[in-house]
């Protein structure tokens, strides 16, 4: 994806993200895009703390939950690259108490099966109330006791069964093989070498991991028209599965390092193995376009095949996906339990895909760039986009950035004809732009008058009843 096209797509992304924030009831979020390790976008929307009215900033730290699994899988593959373990070895070779487990199938469970969620391990133990703040996350001794009491839920190596306890066990493998604590190993071998100054393997109050002022406040889903803040908690032994905190910029750096050819973190062979599909991630009623590798979720956005991970922690929903072909990383971090991180990520990739298809191969001379912008009237919002020297009207519907796209043919001056629309649209009708000093002040689109989005919002704020045509004609706007 060339720099010019990405720059155009970024402008659209910024406008679409602002629209999503304005229309959705979320406290805040941060979205970032990087290409070849360089940040192209790193924008914050809303609030990091509603009670204190703290605006969200791009360097705010979020609980990134299951992103932690990518760090754990990276640590395992580092040890494999160093010849200290093999991923097809039984886990019991490194965790001796598994040899005595009452379920003999545990002796056959391999590190690969744990990495790919193919081991059949219980997801979160028999008492999952720590997720709901009903008890602390288990310390190592309690975790071991619970694992000793838990048989495999499914036969190993038969299907994917997501498990936080399986990844917690991998943390013990890392400690046994490296001779270091899990947290110190990932700090020393992953976080510090990459310069991830806002990334931490756990939340430890009073120990500067991270500074409380850096960390966003997480919120419940909206209940009875309000959200409640959620206290920050330590994940204890489960840091390898869900303990990490980070920023959008740090995650862009981290996933860029996982690109083959980067020369960072791992051998290219290990990276390719991690990014190879091991199991399909099936969700009833959804297309089978998502797989799990070794610590990575592999997802398709159009023709783009990406690797990354999602994260769900009390009060924070997060998502990161990297496209190795175009060296792109997209990260979205939200601070509420129903945060739309996955939808925002999908929308950003939809925008990148559209511009790559419509702009990159037919690069124009930016003839109509002055007409681009977001416009609105009582019936909704639309955007005018110049892509590849061709003008388009683009309508979003909630999470679909291109729910309807109309192609506009130039007629004369600043008048165009709608040449491609839906059957229920305005095919063949005219679109006229009014400009003052080179700036669009109004658009009459198929007879309907619209204003630039900020003017429209100001107009709505100033008036309780809207009569747009009359106000325009009488000079009120």
N, C-alpha and C positions, 0 to 999 in steps of 0.2 A: 504494500500500500504506500503510494508515494506521499511525500510531505505535503504537497498542495492539497491533495484529496483528503488527507487526514486532518488538515487544518480546517477545511470546509466542514467535514463531519463533526469536528470538535465544536464548532459554533452551533450546529444543530443540536448536539448532545446537551450543551449548556442550556439552551432554550428549553429543550424537552424536560430536563431534570428540574428546572425551575417550575415548569408547569406541573410536574408530578408533585413537587413539594407543595405548591399552592393549592392543589386540588385534593391531596391525600392528607389524612389526619395522622401524621407521624411527628414525633418530637424533632427529629433531625437525621441527617445522614451525610456521609462523605463519599464521593465517587472519584476514582482516579483512573487514568489511562496512561500507560507507558508504551513506548515503542523503542526497541533496541536499548533498553535501559534508561531512556530519557523520559521524564514526565512530560506528557502532552497536556494533561488535564489533572488538576487536583483541587476540587471544589467542595466546599462545605455548605450545607443548607440547614436552616433551623437552629435548634438549641441543643447544647450538650447537657444542660441542666435547666429544666423548666422552672423549678421553684426559685432558683437564684437568677434566672434570666441570663444565663451564660450562653452567648452565641457559639454555635458549633464552629470549630476551626479545623483546617486540614490536618494539623498535627495532634488532634485529640486522639487518645488511645482508647481502643475498644477491646472487650473480651471477644476473642476470635474463635473460641471453642474448638470445634473439630478441625480447624486448620492445624491444630496441634499435631494431628496424625501425620501431616506431611513432614513435619520436623522429625517426628519419631521414625518414620520410614526412611527419611534421609540419613539419620544417624545409623540405622541398621545397615543401609547400603554402604555407608562409609566404612563400617567395620568389615563388611564383605569385601570391599575394594582393598582393604588393608590385609586381607587374608586371615582375619581373626574369627570369622564365622562363615557359614554358607547358608543361604536363605532356604535351601531345601533340607536342612538339618531339622530333626525334631526339637521342639522348644524344650523338652525335658532334658536334653543334653546340657542346657545352660541353666535350667531351673530345677535342681535335683528333686525338690519335693513333689514335682509332677510325676516322678517315677513311681511314687507310692500312692498316687491318686486312686480312689475307689472305682473310678470309671476308667477301665483299661484303655479306652479309645484315646485318652489324653497322650499316651505314649506315641501315637502316630501323628499328632498335630505338629505341623512344620511351621517354621517362621514365615514362609511364603503364605501359608493358609491364614495365619494371623494377620499378616500385612494386607491381604486381599479380602478379609472378612469371610473367608471360606472355611473356617475351622469349626463352625457350629457352636461358638461360645455364647453363653448368656449375655444379653446386651448390657445391663447395668446392675446385675446382682439381684438378689431376692427382695431387697428392700431399697427401692429407688427414691425414697423420700428426700435424700440429699439434694436432688434436683429441684425440689419444691421448698427448700430451706427447712425441712422437717428434722433434719439431723445433719451433722457435718459430713463432708466428703470423707470417705474412709482413709485412715492412715494405713501404712504398708502392712502392719501386723493384722489389722482387721481385714484388709483386702485379701491377704493370703488365706485367712481362715474362711472367708466367704468362698473363695475359689476352691478350696479343698472340699467344701460342702456342696459344690455345684457340679453336677454331671454336665456333659455336653448336651445342648438342647437338640442338635441335629448331628447326624453322622458327619465327620469332617470330610472336606473335599467333595461335597455333593451340590451345594448351592451357596449363594451369598446370604449371609445373615450378619447384619451390621452389629458391631460390638464395641463398646467403650472399654469393657473389662479386658477384651483381647489385647487392645493397645496399651492398657495399663500394664499388662503382663510383659509386653515388649519392652517397656521401660525398665523392668527388672532384668531382662536379658541384656540390655545395654549396660546396666550397672555391673552385672556379673562379668561381662566380657571386657569392658573398658577399665574396671577398677575405680571408676569415678561415679559420683552421684549423677542421676539423669540430668538434673538441671544444669550442673556444672559442665557436663559433656556437651550439651547443645549450645550453651553459652560460649564455650571455648572453641568449638569446632564449626559452628554454623553462624551464630548470631554476631559474635565479635568480628570474625574474619570478613563478613559482608558489610560491616559498619551499620548494623541495624540498631541504632541508638534508642529507638522507641519500642523495641520488641523485648518481651520478657516471658520466660517459661511458666510463670505463675504470678498470682497476685498475693503479695505478702505485706500486709499493713505495717507501716512503721519502718520497713526495711528498704524503702525506695524502689520497689518493684511493682508497679511504677509509682511515680509521684501522684498522690491523690488528685491534685489539681489538673493533671494531664488526662485523667480517666473520665470518660463520659459517665453520666448517670444512666443506668438502664431502667426501662419502664415496663410495666405490665401491658398486656393488651388492653384496649379500651373497654372498660366495664362501667355500665350505668353513666355513660358520658364523661368518664374521667379515667386518667391513668395514674397509677401509683408508682413511686420510685422503689427500686429493688436494691437491697443492701449488697455490697460487694463481699464475696466469700472466697476463701482459699480452696483449691481443689485437692490438696494433699497428695496422696499417692497417684491420683488420676491426672496429674499434669501432662503425662505423655498422650493422653486421649483428648483433653479438653481444657487445659489450664492456661494456654497462652494468651497474651495481650499484644496488640500491635497497632500500627497506623496504616493507612492506605498506601502511603509512599514507601514505607518499609516493605510491605507485602509486594509492591511492584518490583522492588529491588530483588527480593527473595525469589519470586517466581521467574524473573529474568535470568537469575543465576542457574535455574533448572533447565534452561534451553540448552540443547546439544550444541557443542561448539563454543560455549561460553568460557570453558576452562575453569569453571568454579564448582565447588562442592564435591562433585562426583565425576567418575569416568563417564564418557558418553554411552558406553554399553549399559551401565547401571541406570542412567537416565532413561534410555530407551526401554529398559525392562520395567521401570516404574510406570512409564507412560503407555505400556501395552495393556490392552483389555484383558482382564482375568475373569470377570463375571458381569453379566448384565444386571443393571439396577432397575428392576421392574416395579412400576407403579400402576395399579389398576386404573384403566381409563386414560392412560397417557401413552404416547408413542415410545417405543423402545429405542431411544436415541442416547441413552446414558449408560455408561459402564464404570466399573471400578478397576483400577490398576493396582499398583502397590503403594497405597497411601494417597492416591490421586483419584478424584472423580473425573471421568473422561466424558465430555459432553459435546454435542454437535450443535452449532448455530448456523443454519443454512449449510454452506459447504465448508465452514470452518470447523476443524476438529481441535478441541481445546482440552487442557488438563488443568486441574485446580482443586478447590474444595469449598464446601459451604461450612457454616458454623452456626450453631444454635445454643446460646447460653441464656440463663435467666436475665432478660432485659436487653440482649444484643443478638441480632440476626445478621450474618455476614456472608459474603460470597466473593470468590476470586476465581477467574478463569483465564488461562494463558493460551494464545494461539502461536505455536512454534513456527509456523510457516511465515507469518508476517511479523514475528517477533513482537507481538502485542500482548499486553496484560491489562485486564479490566478488573478493578476491585471496587466493591460497594460495601460499606459498613453502616449499619443502622442501629439505633439505640432504643428499640422497643421489641417486645416479645412477638409482635406480629409484623415486624419490619419487612418491607418488600424487596429485600436485597436480591433475590433470584430474579424477580420481575424486572428490576432496574438493570441488572446485568444483561438479561436477554434483550431488553430494549436498546441498550447501548450497542450490543453486537448487531442488532437489526439495522441500526443507523449506519454503523461502519460498513455493513454488507451492502446497503443500498447505495451509499456514496461510491463504494468501490466499483459497483456495477454501472452506475449512471454517470460518474464523473471521471474516473481514471482513464477509461479507454477513449473518451471523446472530450479531452480537455479543451475548453473554450477559452475565450479571451476575457472572461469576466464582464461581458458586455452589459449584463443585467444585474450585476451585483448590488447596485444602488437601490434596486426594488426589493431585495431580500428583507425578510423580517417576519415577526409574528403580529397577526392582526386578529381582531375580535369584534363581534356584535352580540346581540342578545341570544343568538342561536348557537354560539360557540366560537372556538378558536381555529385558526388555520395558519399555515406558514407559506410564504413564498420563497422558493429555493431555486437558485441558479446552479445547475449541475451539468457540466460538460457543454456549456453554451446554450442549454435548453432551460426554459423557465417552467416550474411546476407549482401547482397548489397542492399542499400536503396537509391532510387532516389526520389527527390522532384520535383514537378511541381508547381511553383509559391507558392500558399498557401496550397498545399496538401503535408504534410511532408512524406507521404507514398504512393505517386502516383504509384510506382512500387517497389516491394520487391522481391528479389531473394534469395532463400535459397542456401547456399554453403556447399557441402559435402567434407570432408577432403579426399584427395587422398594420399599425402605423404609430409613430411617436411612442406613447406609453399605453397603448391599447392593444389587447391580445384577445384571441378567441380560444375558448375551451375546446380542445381537439381530442381529448381522451378523458372520458369520465364513466361513471357507472350508469346503468339504465335509469336509476332514480336521480341522477345528477342533472347537470345543466349543459350537456353537450351542445356545442355550436354557439353558445351565448358569449357575451363579451365581458372582459375584465379591464377596467380602466384605473390607472394609478394617477393620483393627484400629487404633484410634487411642489414644494416651496423651497427655494434655495438648495436644490439637489436632494431634499429629504422628502420621503413619502409622508403625506399628512392624512391621506384617506385612500381607500380602495373600494371601488364599486364593482363587486364580483357578482355577475349574473343578476344585476339589479339591486343587490343588497349592499348597503353602505357599511363598511368596517373601518375601525380606527387602529392605529398602532397600539400594541397591547398595553403599554404603560399609560397612554392617553386614555384608553378605554377603562383601565382600572381606576385612574384618577377621577374620571367622569362618574363611575359608579359610586365611588367613595363620597362624592359631593352631592349626589342626588338620590332620593329615595324612590322616585318614580322615573322611568326611562322613556323618553320620546326622542329617539336619536335623530330622526330625519328633521323634525321640527326644530330641535335645538341647533342642529347644524345650519339649517337655513336661516335661523334667527340670529346666528353669530354667537350662540352661547358656547360652542366648541369649535 
